[in-house]
Amino acid sequence: LIIPFTGKSINHGNMVNDGMYSWMYPYMKLIGLKPGNTMVGLKVAEGSSDLSESEMEALRQKAAEEMTNISDLERESRRELGNTLYAVSAIYAAISAILFDDGTLSGHLARFAVVLPLTFARGLEMSANRGL
């Protein structure tokens, strides 16, 4: 095992990982994350592509022209999560205004906490719209 921040580097053939997170590499293998696999939620999913090489090249070309770096499926996933967070924000805003805000500073801060889910919802919505 590599101890964090020891300065050790990992050689990947044509690339050397010697950045500040290079110590994470052996631990990623422990959870099953390897080249070709992706993280879906907190689980590792096998990376498989049903696309041919020409279809993948066409998608790369489209992404380069449109200046995007996430797929349509990921964009839709982010849009759905953003919409869910907007709903959570509305529910929390109503509950905090009715139950938590008693006129004190802590009540106002509890009501102001709606900014957190709203910020994430807006960020996910913008990411889905722009493809970044």
Secondary structure, DSSP 4 states (H G I P E B T S, - for coil): -PPTTS---EE-SS-EE-STTGGGHHHHHHTT--TT-EEETTEEE-----S-HHHHHHHHHHHHHHT--S-HHHHHHHHHHHHHHHHHHHHHHHHIIIII--SSHHHHHHHHTTHHHHHHHHHHHHHHHHT-
